[in-house]
Amino acid sequence: MTITAVAPPTHTRPAGLARGFLTGGVTGVSLTAFISGCVVGKAPLIIIGLVLPAVYGLVLHLCTLPRRSREKAVAPRTALAMVESLEAVGSDTSDVPVRFELTVAPDDAPAYRVEIRQGINLVELPDYRPRGIVVVEYPPDRPWECRIVKRPTPAWEERAAGAYLDSAPGPVMKDDPPTGRAGGFLTLLGLLLGVGAVLLLFRADLFGPDASSTAPKPSASTSSTTTVTSATGTVTLGPGRSMLDHGELRRAVESLTQDGETRQALTVVVQDRLLTVVFSPTGVRTSGFDPRSLPFDRVAALVEEARSTLGVDSPRSWQLTADGVTGSLALRVVVTGDGGTGSLEADGQGTVLRRNGS
């Protein structure tokens, strides 16, 4: 069977642009509110940052529920397709994510090209090859959302065995059509407007004088500077010293917690000569951790492992972030160099969980 291909249908999603703008706005508001609330110790800002994304997700789910119900009620169409090309894009599980470019030839419509991603079992991967004929299904109103039928009916299997298809010309449709420059611009615009809205509405709390904060306390040592406020604490080492030196990080953390009270931390950020601790707001019940519980003896080894095993050429800088907002302590080491950026994640004991190369 030979199919004469014509230009494929096009599709636009104005609703996707609006959703991208709203998502950017909600992201900007929630992140700015949460971070600002933690820094200045304002519970309303922290609550806004935590509640707003959940409310937005619920509203979005309810608004799209009728459309998704209608889409599920429409019976999919079946057609033959020719594999133009395929490429495995991952191998985390037995089902390998594969990017297919197909020429789809419906019985009652012109042929078109589409790019999809679908998980294929590693054992079945050799069954798919360029110029091979497969059976696909797709919603009638969304032909770009086609999926390869792994076990077609005998009738369609017989048709596929004896079919021959011509390649359809581009452009190639995708099962998750990109929003393009307009969508990216609207998302960025929403993000910036969200950030600006929080800074404008709460400017008095964020930029006004903080009566609860204490004056910075420089340490007596001439080789390091310690600054402590009600929300944060920092230690800056002098030239020739590093947080990776033996016992240096432990002494720096203890210098921020030597006032006798156990101050919980939301985040601890360690760089070569700089330590920053974001403390939990006073009087607010939030998840956190004791910064003195960090696995100090494992920090230098984690940084060295990140430098040598993540494939980053000529690593220049590193940063370790300890986060306890979710309730359990998690460590993340990011290394930056000429070859890009790589990261390493570990648990609260310093045991490596995963690596992400550049």
C-alpha positions, 0 to 999 in steps of 0.5 A: 500500500502506497500513501501519498503524503501532503502537509500535516495539519497544524495545531495551536493552543492559546490556552497553553500560553495563558496557563504558562503565564499563570504558572510563571506568576504563581511560581514567582509569587510563591518562591519570593514569598517563601524565601522572603518570609524565611529571611525576615521571619514573617509567617504570612509570607511563608504560608503564602509561599506554601499554600499558593502552589497547592491551591493553584494546582487544585484549581487547574485540576478542576478547571481541566477536568471536563476537558480531560473527561471529554478527551477520554470519552473519544475512541482513538483511531488506528492507523499504520505508520512508518518509522523514519528514525528512532533514538533511545534517550535514556536507560533508567529502567527496563522500559527504555524511553525512545524518541520516534519520528513517524510517518502516520498514514490514516485511512481517511486523511493525508499522511503526516509526520510526528515525533513522539516519545514512548517507553519500549522494553529493552527486549523488544527494542530490536523489533523497531527499525527505520522504514519498519511499519507499525500500528499506532493509535491517536485521538481524532482531534489530537493526531500528534498524541499518537502511540505505538500499539505494541500488541495490535489485533491480528487484522492490523498486524496482517496489514502492517506486515504487507504495507509500504508507506512513503515518507511524509514531508515536514514539518514534524508535529510533536506529542507535547508541542512547544510553546515557542518564544511567545510561551517562554516570554509569557512565562518569564513575564508572569514570573517577574510580575509575581516577584514584583507583586510580592516585593511591592505589597510587602515592601514595608516588611522586607525593606523596612527596619527590623526591630527584632534583628540584632546588630552584626557581631564581628568576631575577634578573629582577624582571619574570619568574620561572623555576622548573625541576625535574627534570620541568618548567620554568615561566616567569611574566612580570610585568605588562605583558609577553606571550609574544607580544611580539617575542623573549619566548617564545624568551628564556623557552624558552632560560632553561629550557635554558641549563644546557648539556644538550639536554633533550627536551620532551614538551609545551610549553604557552604562555599569555599570561604563562605558559610550561610545559615538561614534560621527557622523563623522565631515562633513559627512551626516549620521543618528544620534541622540542627546545623550542628548535625551536619556530617562534617567529616564527609563534606570534604570527601563529597566535594572531592567526589563531585569534582572527580566523578561528574565529568566537569572539566577544570572545576573552578567552584563548588557549593554544598547545600543542606536542606531540611525544609521537607523534614529530612536532611538532604545534601546537594553538591554542585560543581561548576567548571569549563565543561559545564555543571554537575551535581551530587546528592546525598542523605543526612549521613553523607551517603551518596544517593545519585549523581547528575553529570554535566 
